[in-house]
């Protein structure tokens, strides 16, 4: 079963958005997919911390 997606609205600094756009394009992902991937990794890393 496909995971549910939830639409959110956030405000980010312009330089952060620009860097995310560049990295997402380099990874051949949409900005949304890239942000989701980065947040998942961060959450996993936080969970794995002692």
N, CA, C and O atoms as a GROMACS GRO file, in nm:
protein
  200
    1UNK      N    1   0.084  -0.119   0.000
    1UNK     CA    2   0.000   0.000   0.000
    1UNK      C    3   0.088   0.125   0.000
    1UNK      O    4   0.185   0.133   0.076
    2UNK      N    5   0.055   0.219  -0.084
    2UNK     CA    6   0.134   0.340  -0.098
    2UNK      C    7   0.117   0.430   0.025
    2UNK      O    8   0.007   0.445   0.079
    3UNK      N    9   0.229   0.489   0.068
    3UNK     CA   10   0.225   0.580   0.183
    3UNK      C   11   0.142   0.703   0.151
    3UNK      O   12   0.140   0.751   0.038
    4UNK      N   13   0.072   0.754   0.254
    4UNK     CA   14  -0.005   0.876   0.237
    4UNK      C   15   0.088   0.996   0.239
    4UNK      O   16   0.187   0.999   0.312
    5UNK      N   17   0.056   1.093   0.159
    5UNK     CA   18   0.132   1.218   0.156
    5UNK      C   19   0.048   1.326   0.220
    5UNK      O   20  -0.075   1.327   0.207
    6UNK      N   21   0.113   1.417   0.289
    6UNK     CA   22   0.045   1.529   0.354
    6UNK      C   23   0.108   1.657   0.302
    6UNK      O   24   0.230   1.672   0.303
    7UNK      N   25   0.026   1.748   0.257
    7UNK     CA   26   0.075   1.875   0.207
    7UNK      C   27   0.101   1.969   0.325
    7UNK      O   28   0.015   1.986   0.412
    8UNK      N   29   0.219   2.030   0.326
    8UNK     CA   30   0.254   2.126   0.430
    8UNK      C   31   0.308   2.252   0.364
    8UNK      O   32   0.352   2.250   0.249
    9UNK      N   33   0.302   2.358   0.437
    9UNK     CA   34   0.357   2.483   0.389
    9UNK      C   35   0.459   2.532   0.491
    9UNK      O   36   0.428   2.545   0.609
   10UNK      N   37   0.581   2.560   0.444
   10UNK     CA   38   0.686   2.609   0.533
   10UNK      C   39   0.753   2.730   0.468
   10UNK      O   40   0.745   2.750   0.347
   11UNK      N   41   0.819   2.808   0.550
   11UNK     CA   42   0.893   2.923   0.501
   11UNK      C   43   1.041   2.896   0.522
   11UNK      O   44   1.085   2.866   0.634
   12UNK      N   45   1.118   2.906   0.414
   12UNK     CA   46   1.262   2.880   0.420
   12UNK      C   47   1.338   3.001   0.369
   12UNK      O   48   1.286   3.082   0.292
   13UNK      N   49   1.462   3.012   0.413
   13UNK     CA   50   1.547   3.120   0.364
   13UNK      C   51   1.576   3.096   0.215
   13UNK      O   52   1.589   2.981   0.171
   14UNK      N   53   1.584   3.203   0.140
   14UNK     CA   54   1.603   3.195  -0.006
   14UNK      C   55   1.729   3.119  -0.042
   14UNK      O   56   1.730   3.042  -0.138
   15UNK      N   57   1.837   3.140   0.034
   15UNK     CA   58   1.962   3.070   0.000
   15UNK      C   59   1.950   2.920   0.025
   15UNK      O   60   2.012   2.842  -0.047
   16UNK      N   61   1.872   2.880   0.124
   16UNK     CA   62   1.851   2.738   0.152
   16UNK      C   63   1.773   2.675   0.036
   16UNK      O   64   1.807   2.566  -0.010
   17UNK      N   65   1.669   2.743  -0.009
   17UNK     CA   66   1.588   2.692  -0.119
   17UNK      C   67   1.673   2.677  -0.245
   17UNK      O   68   1.662   2.578  -0.316
   18UNK      N   69   1.757   2.774  -0.271
   18UNK     CA   70   1.842   2.768  -0.390
   18UNK      C   71   1.936   2.648  -0.382
   18UNK      O   72   1.955   2.578  -0.482
   19UNK      N   73   1.995   2.626  -0.268
   19UNK     CA   74   2.086   2.512  -0.253
   19UNK      C   75   2.011   2.380  -0.267
   19UNK      O   76   2.061   2.286  -0.328
   20UNK      N   77   1.891   2.374  -0.211
   20UNK     CA   78   1.809   2.252  -0.222
   20UNK      C   79   1.774   2.226  -0.368
   20UNK      O   80   1.779   2.112  -0.413
   21UNK      N   81   1.738   2.330  -0.442
   21UNK     CA   82   1.706   2.314  -0.584
   21UNK      C   83   1.823   2.256  -0.662
   21UNK      O   84   1.806   2.166  -0.744
   22UNK      N   85   1.942   2.308  -0.635
   22UNK     CA   86   2.061   2.260  -0.704
   22UNK      C   87   2.088   2.113  -0.670
   22UNK      O   88   2.112   2.032  -0.759
   23UNK      N   89   2.082   2.080  -0.540
   23UNK     CA   90   2.109   1.943  -0.498
   23UNK      C   91   2.003   1.846  -0.549
   23UNK      O   92   2.035   1.734  -0.589
   24UNK      N   93   1.877   1.888  -0.549
   24UNK     CA   94   1.769   1.804  -0.600
   24UNK      C   95   1.789   1.776  -0.748
   24UNK      O   96   1.771   1.663  -0.794
   25UNK      N   97   1.825   1.878  -0.823
   25UNK     CA   98   1.847   1.860  -0.967
   25UNK      C   99   1.965   1.766  -0.991
   25UNK      O  100   1.959   1.681  -1.080
   26UNK      N  101   2.072   1.781  -0.914
   26UNK     CA  102   2.188   1.693  -0.930
   26UNK      C  103   2.152   1.548  -0.899
   26UNK      O  104   2.209   1.456  -0.957
   27UNK      N  105   2.057   1.528  -0.809
   27UNK     CA  106   2.014   1.394  -0.768
   27UNK      C  107   1.896   1.345  -0.852
   27UNK      O  108   1.843   1.236  -0.828
   28UNK      N  109   1.856   1.425  -0.951
   28UNK     CA  110   1.743   1.393  -1.040
   28UNK      C  111   1.614   1.365  -0.960
   28UNK      O  112   1.544   1.267  -0.985
   29UNK      N  113   1.586   1.454  -0.865
   29UNK     CA  114   1.466   1.445  -0.782
   29UNK      C  115   1.394   1.580  -0.785
   29UNK      O  116   1.453   1.683  -0.818
   30UNK      N  117   1.266   1.576  -0.750
   30UNK     CA  118   1.195   1.702  -0.731
   30UNK      C  119   1.241   1.762  -0.598
   30UNK      O  120   1.297   1.693  -0.514
   31UNK      N  121   1.217   1.889  -0.581
   31UNK     CA  122   1.253   1.955  -0.455
   31UNK      C  123   1.180   1.887  -0.340
   31UNK      O  124   1.239   1.864  -0.234
   32UNK      N  125   1.054   1.855  -0.359
   32UNK     CA  126   0.976   1.789  -0.255
   32UNK      C  127   1.035   1.652  -0.220
   32UNK      O  128   1.049   1.618  -0.102
   33UNK      N  129   1.069   1.574  -0.320
   33UNK     CA  130   1.129   1.443  -0.295
   33UNK      C  131   1.262   1.457  -0.222
   33UNK      O  132   1.293   1.379  -0.132
   34UNK      N  133   1.340   1.555  -0.262
   34UNK     CA  134   1.471   1.575  -0.200
   34UNK      C  135   1.457   1.615  -0.054
   34UNK      O  136   1.527   1.561   0.032
   35UNK      N  137   1.368   1.709  -0.026
   35UNK     CA  138   1.346   1.751   0.113
   35UNK      C  139   1.298   1.633   0.197
   35UNK      O  140   1.343   1.615   0.310
   36UNK      N  141   1.207   1.553   0.143
   36UNK     CA  142   1.157   1.436   0.215
   36UNK      C  143   1.271   1.339   0.246
   36UNK      O  144   1.279   1.286   0.357
   37UNK      N  145   1.359   1.316   0.149
   37UNK     CA  146   1.472   1.226   0.168
   37UNK      C  147   1.566   1.279   0.278
   37UNK      O  148   1.609   1.204   0.365
   38UNK      N  149   1.597   1.408   0.272
   38UNK     CA  150   1.687   1.469   0.370
   38UNK      C  151   1.626   1.463   0.510
   38UNK      O  152   1.696   1.432   0.607
   39UNK      N  153   1.498   1.491   0.521
   39UNK     CA  154   1.434   1.486   0.652
   39UNK      C  155   1.428   1.344   0.707
   39UNK      O  156   1.449   1.323   0.826
   40UNK      N  157   1.401   1.246   0.621
   40UNK     CA  158   1.401   1.105   0.665
   40UNK      C  159   1.538   1.066   0.720
   40UNK      O  160   1.548   1.003   0.825
   41UNK      N  161   1.644   1.104   0.647
   41UNK     CA  162   1.779   1.072   0.692
   41UNK      C  163   1.808   1.139   0.826
   41UNK      O  164   1.864   1.077   0.916
   42UNK      N  165   1.771   1.264   0.839
   42UNK     CA  166   1.794   1.336   0.965
   42UNK      C  167   1.720   1.269   1.080
   42UNK      O  168   1.777   1.249   1.188
   43UNK      N  169   1.594   1.233   1.059
   43UNK     CA  170   1.516   1.168   1.164
   43UNK      C  171   1.576   1.033   1.203
   43UNK      O  172   1.580   0.998   1.321
   44UNK      N  173   1.623   0.958   1.104
   44UNK     CA  174   1.687   0.830   1.133
   44UNK      C  175   1.815   0.851   1.213
   44UNK      O  176   1.839   0.781   1.311
   45UNK      N  177   1.896   0.948   1.172
   45UNK     CA  178   2.021   0.978   1.242
   45UNK      C  179   1.993   1.020   1.386
   45UNK      O  180   2.065   0.979   1.478
   46UNK      N  181   1.890   1.100   1.406
   46UNK     CA  182   1.854   1.144   1.542
   46UNK      C  183   1.810   1.025   1.627
   46UNK      O  184   1.847   1.014   1.744
   47UNK      N  185   1.733   0.936   1.568
   47UNK     CA  186   1.685   0.818   1.640
   47UNK      C  187   1.800   0.726   1.679
   47UNK      O  188   1.797   0.665   1.786
   48UNK      N  189   1.902   0.718   1.592
   48UNK     CA  190   2.016   0.630   1.616
   48UNK      C  191   2.117   0.687   1.714
   48UNK      O  192   2.210   0.617   1.755
   49UNK      N  193   2.101   0.814   1.752
   49UNK     CA  194   2.193   0.877   1.849
   49UNK      C  195   2.170   0.817   1.988
   49UNK      O  196   2.056   0.788   2.025
   50UNK      N  197   2.276   0.798   2.065
   50UNK     CA  198   2.260   0.742   2.201
   50UNK      C  199   2.191   0.839   2.294
   50UNK      O  200   2.170   0.808   2.411
   0.00000   0.00000   0.00000
